[in-house]
Amino acid sequence: MLLLLTFLIIFSSRTVLGQQEESLFEDYVDLADFDLDIAPRRVPRQVKTILTKESKPHIQELSIKTTIISRYAFTAVYCAMLNRHTAAAEGVFSFQIPAGAYVSNFTMIIGGRVYQSEVRPKQKKVQQENGKARNKESGEASPEQELEVFRMSASIPGRNRAVFLLTYEELLQRRLGRYEHVTSLRPLQLVSRLSLDVTIVDHSPITHLQVLPLRNGRSTNSGSSKTQVKKDPPVTSVIKQEKNVCKITFGPNIVQQAKITTSGLLGDFVIRYDVQREMGIGDIQVLNGHFVHYFAPKDLPAVPKNVVFVIDTSASMVGTKIRQTKDALFTILKDLRPGDHFNFISFSNKIKVWQPNRLVPVTPLNIRDAKKFIYMMVPTGGTNIDGGIQTGSDLLREYLSSPDAGPNSVSLIIFMTDGRPTVGEIKPTAILGNTRSAVQEKFCIFTIGMGNDVDYRLLDRMALENCGMMRRIPEDADASAMLKGFYDEIGTPLLSDIRINYTEDSVQYVTQHLFTNYFNGSEIVIAGKLTNDSVKSLHVQVTASNNDKNIILETDIPLGNRQIETEKHVNAARVAMASGPKTPASGVTHGLGIALGSIAEDFVERVWGFLSVKDGLRSRLRSQTSKEREDHIKQATNLSLTYNFLTPLTNMVVEKPEVLPDGTMAPTPTRPPSSGDAVSIVNELPSDAEDEEPQRDNKKPSSQNLSLGNKIGKVERRPDKKSITVFKTSADGDPHFVVEFPMSKLTVCFNINGEPGHILRLVSDHKNSGVTVNGKLIGAPAPPGSHKKQRTYFSTITIVVDLPKRAYIEVTPKKVILDGRDRMVLPCHSTVSVDSGVLSVSIAGKSNVTVTVGGNVMFVILLHQYKNPASYQRDHLGFYIGNSKGLSHQCHGLLGQFLYEEVGLAELPAEADSEPSPVLKVKERSVPVVKKNRRIFSGTQNVDCWFARNNAAKLIDGQYEDYLMSHMFDTGDWPHGTNTA
């Protein structure tokens, strides 16, 4: 890493010092500032206009260099920015990395000074009074995608350059018989010099190599290999392939970039390849006291499988999702083999089993009947995840205990959902416990999450604890292809109960070596430490089951010979990287090649460290006791620090430069790095409750959000200039309800002390205007000194519209889900307006969400977000009714029942020395009240109101428990009729 930093300093200081010698300090734009690779006269006018209008620092060079040595990829990203103006400007370095990768270094050079990052252990969150860590609300879990954003901003002095260097590492996973390496090219602007250089070096001959067209938009990362269509690689790509070494380069100039896109969102550069495999024990490589073992047998007969498909058919699956799911299932049915047994279960509010109490064999008649069941699946109701899993587990477990089950067959559940649990058991910890009890380690569960409204933490742990895998399908993805692709990965089991052992006294700290299943087209990778350098051979034994027999493979590996062979292809990697061509006007790419080649010399040890951290994180989630869990955390944290990995257990801290008001650098750094400068990213393994929240800059939408506007067409991103009119009728805060009676010139208020998880009906007009509003409560401890034990707030508000056709909007403090013409997920930190027919939504970033239904119903939802929340604070929502003209006189709900009512105020006669008591006359009921003052609209407005105690007893129809709903999309009518006592 020091060598890498040395090269960076050498090449960067030369350009920075050269810039400081320039005499051009006027604040005007010249094409020479952009340092283009091509003559100015050859730059089209459109590109010149784009460049000269740029106000942010310009990326002069973006160089990405990757070495993949025996499936382990090292990537270095070099980004040089120029601030062309005399005033200081903020430079933002943003780069998407694969979800499974770990950042291993980040460095900035600004004003000739080097700012080196440091990886530190992540501190636990502040404990609550009851000793429990403050928990991350399930409603705020963010969906993790195949690529995640590393982002750092820094102030760049006037007429100066900044250099950013990022390195990350990942072990490529084999899927469908191919390794896939993805490099994100989304600099968000045209780049003067853009270069990508990938070198693949493998111990085994490279048998297949394919460079795909730039991939953007609808993703098919896990698409079936059977449907892949060969297309030409991106323009300017150069591919050189030898027996064990491949070099791929891509370097479009600024004009060629503009022909692809002028936004800088070029897409993903995707390389797929595979290597030749030997029959038997697999490929073992040895280097500097460590070994890595790649095991991927081929030409084995498929093992029969028993599979139960558990499919979400809740209301949120309506439209594209259910259609694509059905398409995938129809295709999967064709790929079931004779000897397989299967069944289908659909779940929403109700659980439907295609063939009760049994699994059926694959026959033409059963396939035909299964297609009918799939075809008849209709989305409706809530999401009973626990019920679906329990039913599928019971079905499969009973089948396995019957005489019909094959002794060596592979059993699995494929579970798919697009939402969070809303019906039945909704607590993730309880669902996980129920799942473990139902599975009893007799089969595996593979989970699939569709879209941005999924509790991926729950699905990940459910799969992890039950020997399966979890797969994410992004919101805008081709779900049909990805579902089919995921099934293709696990649809052909070749081995089960795999155990790989090594000479007991020769190895230590071996990574995971017990595996439940091995699927065709995948690969098992184990790494370990050798205890004795003098040992000449390593005995390796593989035992597994295949169909109706047991397999035992054994061999002795000569360690000396393997060390020599591994050193040879490490040297080949170093030579190949160092021989890379220099880009015009820069030696950076050449230097990065030499530096990465030196890092690759310890690649076997780094593979061991990488896998050991992954094992520790998985074991942490599977731990049954706190001591066991703490031991795994400590081990994984120490390894993360040893290899400088940014993981869910560590933070990366880097000092930021200080720039004076005149735009120049401060003479010396005035403060050491602090945790406030930490850079954290979400990894594919979720962090636990006490893990710190990742820091994200919400000032600008990510590249993912930027592409959203291009995709939707009717989305407009513009400042919200309208001032919000204050509406009194609302439910905000604890929650505090306020109702305005304009005709009576009175305002009434009350509290509802519900429980966390309760769903309250706020507005119910399903049969008339078709509008229903539900709000879900979240709990929080009371502030110190409060008379309450806990407080509750609204964490989610759902507005469902059924006329003229069904649509809904679901709002949380972080995102808005709009399902109208199309399903969209909009971030709450951006300003955006969307018109989706009957429903329209306008988001004022970090402030409020305005929802309009049919032009004559308007709701305003306030976003209450805390930057550094105290233990008793939770991000929550406030609900305000702005325009209710479109709601009918039969409207009901905690707020809706008062929209067309009148109330009167009276006084009860005084008794003895007491004063007269005020009462409200509501629907011939007398409600004792007291005068109060309420703050609304984030405390900016005060309201004098008459307060009704005891959960609004006598004020509302019935009891407040009558307003509890079964799920967020429940549109059931008021159970006691309309507006009755």
N, C-alpha and C positions, 0 to 999 in steps of 0.2 A: 504493500500500500504506500510505503514511503517512496519507492521508485516511481510509482504512478504520480504521486504528488510532485516529485521533482520534475518530471517531464512537463507537468502542467504549468509549474512556475516558470520554467525556462521559456516555453513557447508563448505563455500569456504575457509575461513581463515585457517581452520583446515588442508585442503589439501595443501594449498599454503605454510603454515609454515612447514608442514611435508616435502615438497619438498625441501625447503631451507636448511634443515638439512642434505640432502644427500651429500655424498662426491664424487659422480660421476660427475666430471666436464670435463672429457675427451670428445672430440667431436666425439664419435663413437656411433653406433646404437646398442641397446640391446633390445630384445623383452620385457624385464621387463619395459622399458620406456612406453610401450603401455598400461600397466595396464589391461591386458586382463582378461575376466571373466573365461577363460578356460585354462587348463594346456598347456604350450608351446608345449609339445610333440603331442598334439591333433590338433595343428594348421597346416593345410596342407601347403606344401612347396610353392604352388602358392600364398597363402595369406601372408606367411612370406616374400616372395619376394616383394610383393606389399607394405607391411608395411615398410620394411627396405629401400626401394628405395624412400620413401616419403621424400621430402625436406621441405615441408611446415609444419607448426605446426599441430600436430595430435590431432584430436578430441577424447579425452578419454571418454567423457560422453556427451550424448545428451538425456535429459529427457524432455518429453512433457506431461503435465498434464492438462486435461480439465474437468471442471464441467459444465454440461448443466442443468440448473435449470429452469423449465418451459419455454423451448425453448431459453433461453438466455445463451450463452456459454461464459465462462471465460477460457482462455488458458494461461498457463505459460510455457515458453520454457527456459530450463537451458542447457547451452553449456559450457563445460570445455575443453580448449585446452592446450596442452603442447608443448612448444618449446624445443626440445631435444638437440639443439646445443648451443654452448657457445656464439655465436653472436646473436644479436637481429634479430627477424624475424617478418614479418607482418602476423598477424592473421586476417582472414576475416570471420566474422559471417554473414551468409546469410540464410534467412529463408523466405519461401513463405507463405503469409497469404491470406485468402479469400478477394476478392475485396470489399465486403460489410462490412468488419470488421474495427475497429478503434484500433490502437495501444494505450495502456494506460500507459505503462511504459517501459523504457529501462535502464539497469544498467550494468556497467562493473566493475569487480574487477581485477586489474592487479598489481602485485608486492605488494599485501596486501593492496592496496588503493582502495577506492570505488569511482567510477565516476558515479554520478546520473544524469539522463537526466532531462531536463526541457522543458515544452511545452510553447511556446511563440506565440503571434499573428504574423501572416505573414505580412511583410511589403509590401506596394505597390511598384510597379516598378517605376523607374525613368520616369518622364513625358517628353514627347517630347515638342518641342518648341510650337506646336499648342495646347498643353494642354491635348492631348489624350494619354492614356497609350499605351506603346509599346505592340503591339499585338503579340500573339503567332500565327505563320503562320499555316494556316490550313494544309498545306503540311507536317508539322512536328508533327501533332498530333499522338500520339502513340496509338495503339490499346490496350485497356485494357482487360485483360483476367480474367477468374474466379479466378486466383491466381496472386498475385503481390509480388514482392521481397522487403523485408526489408533488408538492407545491411549496415554493419559497419565494417571498418577495423581499427586496432590499432596495434602499435608496441609492441611486447612481448619481455621482456628482456631474455637474454640467460639463459637456464636451469630454466625456470620459467613457471608458468601457468597463463592463463587468463580465467576469467569466464564472460559469457555474459548471461543476463537474459532479456527476452522479454515477455511482457504480452499484450494480445489483447482481444477484446470483440466483439461479434456479436449477432444479433437476427436472429435466423434461420427462413427462409421463407418456408412455406409449398407449395410444388408443386406436382401435381399429387397424392395428398393424402399422401405424405410422407415428413418428414423433412430429410434433408441431411446435415451431418457434415463431412467436409473434412479436413484432416491433411496432409500437404505436408511433405514427408520424402525424402529429397534430400540434404543430407549433403555434397555431392560431394567427399566423401571418405569413406572408411570403418571405422566404429566407434567401439571403444573397448566395450562400454556399451551403448546400445540404448534401450530406453524404452518409450512406449506410454501408457498412462492410461487415459481412458475416463469414466466419471461417469455421468449417466443420471438420474435425479430425477425429477419427475413430479407430480403435484397435481392429475392428472387423471391417471388411470391405463395405462401402456404401452401395446398396443395391437399387435404391429408389430415391430420386430427388425431384421435387416439384416446387416451383415458385408460383404462387397463386396471384391473380390480379389483386390490386389494392382492395381491401375489404372494408366497407363502411356501411352503416345503416343496419339493415336486417341481418342479424348474425346467424350463421349456421355452423358454429364451431364444432358441434357434435353431429353434424349431418352424416347420414349413412354413406359409407364409402361406395356403396353400390350406385348411388345417384350422383357421384361427383362427375362433373364435366370438365375436361381438360381445356384450359384457356391459356392465352399467352400471358407471360409475366409482365409487370409494369414496364412502361417505356424507359429506356436507358439502362435496364437491368443487364448485367453481365454475369454469366454463370460459367465457371471453370471447374470441371469435375475430373478428378483422378481416382485411383482405386480407393484410397483411404482419406483423401483430403478433397474438400470442396470449398470454393470461394465464390461468394455472391456479393456483388456490389450494385448499388443503386444511387445515382447522383443526378437528379433532374436539376437543371438550372432554373433561374427564377421565371423565365418565360414558359418552360415546360411545366413548372408547378402551377402557373396561372391557367394553363390549358386544362389541368385536372380540376382545380378549384382555386378561387381567389381568396377563400376564407382561411387557408392554411390547414384545413381539416382533410389531409390527404387520405388518411385511413390506416389500416393495419397492413404491414408488410409481412406476409405469411409464407413460411418455408416448411414443407413437409418432407420427411425422409425416413428411410429405414436402413438397417444394416443386415448383413448376412449372419445367419445363426447356425451354430454347431449343435448337433444332436447331443443329448446327454445332460451333463451337470450345469452347463451354461458358461458364461465368460467371467473369469475372476482376474482382477488387476490388483497389483501390489505396488505400493510406493511409500517409502519413508515410514515404515512401521504401521501402515494402515492397509486395509484391503477393501475392495468393493466387488460385490457379486451380482451379476445380472443374469436372471433366470427367466427364460421365455421359451418353453418347449413348443414344438409345433408337430403337425401331422399326428395328432392324437384324436381318437374318436370322441365325439361330444357326449357328455354325461346327460342323461335325461333330467329334466327339471320339473319341479312342482311350483307353479307361479300363480299368485293371486294378485290381480290388478285392483287397487283401491283408488277410485277416481272421484275427485271433488266435483259435485254438480250443484253447488250453491249458486245463489243469484248472481254473484259477481263473475261467474263463468259464462254468462250469456254472451252471445255474439261470436266474435272471432275465436276466442279461447276454446269454447266447446266445439266449434267447427274444426279447428285444427287438431284438437285432442282426438276427436272421432276419426279424422283422416289418418292420424298416426296409428290408432288402435286397429283400424281396418287393415293397414299395411302390416302391423305386427302379427295379426292373426295368420296372415299368409306365411310368416316365417316360423311359426311354431312347428316343431318336428314330431313325427310319429314317436311315441314313447313319452312325450311330455304330457303333463296333466295341468289343468288351469281352471280359473274361475274369475268372475268379475263382480266387484262390489261398487256401488255408487253411494255417496253419502252427501247429505246436506242436513236439513232437520231430521230427515228420515234416512234409514239405512236400507238399501235394497240389494239383495243378493240374487245373482242370476240363477245359480244352481244351489239351493239351500242344502247345507250339511254334507257337501261332498265336493271333490275336484273331479273333473271329467277328462277322459282321454281326448287326444286330438283326432277327430274324425270329421269327414265332410259335413255330416249332419250337425255335429256340435259347433263347428265353425260357422255354419249358416245361422244357427240359433243365437250364437254369441253376437253376430253382426246385427241381428234384430234388437237384442238388448242394448247394444251400443247406440244404434240408431234412435232408439226411443228415449235415451237419456235427455232430460229437460232441466235446465238450470232453474232452481228456485230455493228460497229459504236461506238459512244460515249455514255455518260451517262446523260440523261435529267431527273434529279431527280424532278425538279420543274414541268416539263410537266407531268410526271407520276402521281404525287400527285394531280395536278390540275384536270387532266382528271378523276381520280378515285373519287375525292371529288365532282366534278360536277355531275358525274353519280349517286353517292349515295345520294347526297342532293336532286336531282330531283326526285329520286325514293321515298324518304321519304315524299315528298310533294304530291305524287300521292295517289289516293284512295286504291291502292293495298297494301300499307305498313301497317303492323299490328301496333296497337296502343302501345303495350308494348314490341315490339321486340327490340333486341339489335343490334345496327349497328356498324360496324367497318371496317377499312381498314387494311389489312396485307401487309406491304410494305417491300420489300427485295431488297438489293443492295450489290454489292461487291466493289463499287468504290466511287469516289467523283464526284460532278457535273462538267461536262465538256461541256455540250451543253445547250443552252438556258440560263436561269438565273443561275449563278454560285456562287453568293454571298450568304453565309449561312444566314445572317440576312434577306436578301430579301426573300429567300426561306421560312424562318420561318414566316415572315409577310404574305406572300402569302398563306401559309398553314392555318394560323389562320383565315384569311379572307374567305377562301374557306370552312373550316370546320364549322365555325359559331356555335361551341359548340353543334352540332347536332349528332356527333358520335365520336368515338375514333380511334386513329391511333397507331398501333403496328408495331414497326420497327425491322428489322433484318439486321445485318451487317455481311457479310461473309469475312473473311480474314484480312490481315494486311494493306490494302490500303483503308480503309473506314474512313470517317469523323464521328467518333463515337460521337463526341460532337454534331454535327448537328442531328444525329439520336436520341440521347438521349433527346435533347431539343424538337425535333419534337414530340416524344412520350409523354414527360412530359407535354408539353403545350396543349396536346390534349387527356388527360386522358388515355394514353396507357402505354405500357412498351417497353423497348428496350432490345434486346437479342444479344449477340455477339457469333459468330461461329468462333473459331480459325482457322488459316490457314490449319492446319493438321487434323482438326476434321472430324468426320463422319457427314457431313452436312445434309445428308438425314435424319438420325435419329434425329438430333437436330432440324431440321425444323419441322419434324412431332411431336417431343416432345413439342416444343413451341406451335404448334397448339393445341395439346391435352390440354395444360394448359388453353387456352382461348377459346377452341372450344365448351365448354358446359356452357354457362351463366345460372345461377340459379336465380339471383336477379339483379335488376337495381335500380338506384337512391336511394342508401342506405343512410340513415341519422341516426346517433346514438347520442342521447341526454341524458344528465345527469342533476340531480337537479341543477338548475342554480346557487343557492346561496351556494352550497356545494362543487363545484369544480372550479378550475382555471387552466389556462395553459394546456388545453386538446390538445393532438396532433390531427392530421388529423382525422375528424369524419364524413366527407362527402365522399362518394365513388360512382363512376359512375356505376360500375358493380362488381358483385361477381361471380367468376367462380368456378365450381366444382373442389374440390381437393385443393383449396387455403385456405387462412385464413386472416381475418381482425384483426389487432391488434391496440388498442388505449390505451394510457396511460395518466394519469392526476395527478394533485396535489389536495389534499383535503384541503379546506379552514378552516375547523373547526373540531378539534379533538373530540368535544363533540357530533357531529352529529351521531345518532345511525344507520341511514339507508341511502341508496343512491338509488334514483329512476332512473331506466334505461329504455329508450324507443327506440326501433328500428322500423323505418318505411322503407318500400321498396316496389318495384313492382315485381310481379312474373307472367309472362305470361299475363293473362287477369284479374288479380286482384291485389289489394293493400294489403300489409301485415303490421300489427302493432303488435309488441311484447312489453310487459311492465312487469316490476317486481320491487320489492323493495329488495335491497341487505342489509342484516344485517352486518354492517361494523365490529362490534366486533367479531362476529363468523368467518368472513372471515379473520380477522387479526390473530386469533388463528390458523386457518387451514393453513394459509400461513406460519406462524412461525414453524409449525410442519414439513413441508417438507423442509424448510430451514435448520432446525436442522438435518433432515435426510441426507441432502446433505453434511453438515459439518462433520457429523460422518462418512459417507461413504468415503469422501475424506481423512480424517485423518487416516482411518484404512487401507489405501493402503499399500501393502507390500514394504519393503525397498529393493532397488536393492543392489546387492553385493557391498561391500566396499563403500557405499554411503548412507547417510541419506537424500539426497536432495529431492528425490521424496516424501518421507514422509513429509518433511517440507513444500514443495510446496502444498501438499494436505491440511494441516492445514491452511496455509495462504490463499489459494483460498476459503476454507470454510468460513473464516472470511469475505472476500470480498463479498461472496454470500449473506451475511446477509442484504445487502442493494440492492439486485438485482432489486426490483421493481422500486426504484428510478433511478437506472442506466438504466433500460429499458426506463423510461420516458426521461432521459437525452439523451440517444442514439437516440430515435425516434424524439425528439425535434430538435436535430442537423440536422438529415436527413430532417425534415420538413423545417427548416430554409434554408438549401442549395437548396432545390427544389423551395421554394418561391423566393429565390434570383434570380434564373434563369427565373422565371415567371414574375418578377417585370416589371411593365410598366413605372415607373418613377424612376429617380435616387435616390430620397429621400426614396421611398419605398424599393428600393434595398439596400441602405445603412443601413436602419433599420434592415432588415433581416440579413445582414452581421454581424452587431454589435451583434444581439441577438445570432446567431449561434456561433460567435467567443467567446462570454462570456461563453456560455454553454460548448464549447470545452475546455476552460481553467478550468472551474469548475470541469469537470470530467477527466481532463488530457488526452483528446483525441487528437490524431494526425489526423487532418482533412485537407481538401483543404484550410482551412483558418488559419492553424497554422503550425509552424515549431517545430521540436524537436531538442533541442540543448544539446550537451553533451561534456564535456571537455575530451580531449584526453591525455593520459599519454605521458610524454617526456622521451625518452631513450637516454642515453649518447652514444658517439661513441664507447665506450668499451663494449656496450651491457648491461649496468646496468641502473637502474632507476635513473632519476634525483632526488636530495634529496627532493625538494619540488616543487609543481606546480608553474610555473612562469607566468602563464597568466590565466585569467578567461575564461569561455566558451564564444565563439563568434559565430556569425551566420555562420562563415565559417565551423563550425563543425556540422551544422544542418543536420539532417537526414529527408528527405522528401520522401513520397511514393505517387503514384497516387491512388486516391480512385475511386470508381465506379462512383462518381459524378465528372464531369470535373471541373477544376478550371477556373476562368474567366481570361480575358485578363490581369488584373493587378495582378493576382496571380503569385507567383514566380514559375519558372520552377522547377520541382523536380530534386534533385541532384542525379546523377547516376555516378557510377564509371565505366568508359569505358575501363579500363585496361584489363579486362578479360571478356569473353562472359558470359552471364548468363547461368543458367542451361538449359533454353529453347534453347539458341543458341548451347549449347554443344550437346543437343540431335539431333539437326539438322544434324550434321555431320554423326551421326549414321544412320539417316533415308535416306539420299540421296545416299550414296554409292560412287558416283564419286566426292564428295566434299573433297578437301584436304585443311587442315589447316597447312600452312607452312609459314615461313618468306619469304617476297618478296625480293630476293637478286638482282634482275635485276635493273640496273639503267635505267631510262627512257631517251630515246633519245629525244632531243628537236625538236618539230614539230612547225613550224611557223603558218601554216594555222589553224586558231582558232577563237573562239568567247568566250571571257572571260571578266570579269569585268563588265563595266557599261551598256550594253555590248559593248566591243571594238572588232571589227572584224579585223583579220589580214589574208592576202592572199599572199602566196608565189608563184611566177612564176619562177620556176627553169630555164627554157629555156631562159627566158628574163633576168634572173639574177636581178629581181626586186621584191620588197615586197611592197604591197599596204595595207593601213589600212583605216577603216571608222567606224563610229558609227551608231547605229540604236536607235533612241529615241522613243521607243514604250511606251505603257501604261501598268501598272500592270494588269496581267490577259491575256495579248496578248500571243498568241502562234505563234512562228515564225518557218517557214520552213527553216531548215539549209541545209539538203541534200535531194534531191528527185530523186530517180532512181527506182521507183516502177515497171515500165514496163519491165525493163531490169535485173538488178541484184536483184531487189526486195527489195532494202534497202531504208528506209525513216527515217530521223531524224528530230524531232520537239523539240523545247525548249520553256518552259513557263516562262514568265517574272514575277518577283516579285518587288514590289516597296519599296523604302526606302527614307527618307528625305536626302537632301544633307547636307554635313558637313558644320559647321559654316564658313561663308566667301565665300562659293561657289557661282558661278554665276547661277547654276541650281536650280530649285525649287525641283526637286526630281531626284533620280537615279533609274535605273532598272537593275536587275540581273536575271540570269537563276536560277530558283528554282527547276525545273524538266526538265529532258531530256529523251525523249523516242526514242528508236531505234527499228523500226518495220522491220521485215524481212518476205517476203511472199514466198520466193523460197528456197528450194523445197516445204516447207510447212510453214504455218504462225507461227511465234514466235516473242516475243518482250522482250526488257529490258527497265525498267523504273528506272531512277536513281534520288534520292534526296540526300541532304547532310547527311541524317541519314540512308537511306536504299536503297537496290537494289532489285527490283522485277524482277525475271527471269521467263518467261513463255515459256518453250521449251518443252522438253519431259514431265517434271513435272513443276508445279508452285512452286517457292521457293521465300522466302523473306529473304534476307541476310543483316545483319547489317553492316554499313560502318565503325564501330569502330574495327571490327575484320579483320584479314588477312585470305583470303579464295579464292580458285580457283574452278570454276565449269565449266565442259564441258557438254553442253546440245545439242550435235549434231551440227547443223549449227552454233549456237551461243555459245560462251564461254565467261566467265567473270572472271577477276582476280582482287580482291580487296586488295589493300595495306592499312591497317587500318588507318583511319583518314587522308589519303593522296590522293589516286587516285583510279580510277576504269578503267581498260583496257578491252575493249570489242572487240572481234574478230569475224568476220563474214566470215565463209567459208574458213578461212585461208589466204585470200588475201585482206581483208578489216579490218583496225584496227582504233579504236577511243580510245582516252584517255580522261577521264573526271576527272578534278581536283576537290577535295573536299575543299572548303573554309569554315572553321568552326571557330567561335570565342568563346573563353572560357568565357569571360566577355564582350559581345558586347556593344559598345556605341549605342546611340539612332539612329545613322545613319548607323549602320552596320547590315547586314543580312547574315546568312549562305547562300552560293550560290555555283554555279558550273561553271567550265570552260570547254569548249569543244574543243578538238584538233584532227585533222585528221592526223593519223600516217602513214597509208598505204591505198592508194586509188586505187590500181591496179585492184581490183575487181569491181570497179564502171565503168559504161559505159561512152562513149563519149557523150551520151545524158543526162547525169546527170545534175540536176539543183538544185535550192535552193540558199539561200544567200551566201553559201560557195561553194556548188557543181557546180555552173555554171562556176567557174573559174578553175576547176581542170585540164582541157585540153586546156585552152586558152593561148594565148601569148599576151603580151602588149608591147607597145613601149612608150618611153619617148621623148617628143619634147618640144620646147620652142616657145612661141608666141613672135613675134617681140616686142621690147620695145617701149613704147609710151612716148613722152616728156622726163621727168626726171626719169621715172620709169624704173625698171630693167625688163629684159625678164621674162615672167611668164611660169613656167613649166606646161605641160599638158600631160595626159596619153592618148594614142590612144588605145581604147578598142572597138572592133567590129565596126570600122569606126565611133566611137563616140569620141569626144574630151572632156576630163574631167579635169577641173582645179584642181591642187593638190599643197600641200605644204609639205616640209620635216618635219617629226616628229620622235620622239624616243618613242617607246612603250616598256613597261615592260610586260613580259609574264612569265608563269610558276611560279606564286606566287611571282613575282618580282625578281626571281633568274637569269633571262635572259633579255637582252635588245635587241631590234630590231629597226633598222633604216628603216623607211617606208615612202611612199608617201601617204599623207592623203587626202581623198576625202570628201568634206563637204556636208552639207544639206542632211543627211540620204542617203549618197552614190548616190545622183542624177546623172544620166547619166552613172554611173559606173555599176550599176546593171540593169538588164532587168526590164523595167517597173518601178513602184513605190514600196516603201517598204511595202505599204498596201496590195500589191498583194501577199505578202508572209505570210499574216495572215491566220491561220488555224482555223477551227471550233472547233476542239478538239485534244487531244494529239495523238490520233491514226488515224488522218486524213492522208490518203495516196493519196489524189487526185493529178492529174497532174497539172503542171504549166499551168495556164489558157490561156496564150497568145502564146502557142506553145513552141518550144524548142530553147533556145538561140537566141531570136529575140529581137529587140529594141522596 
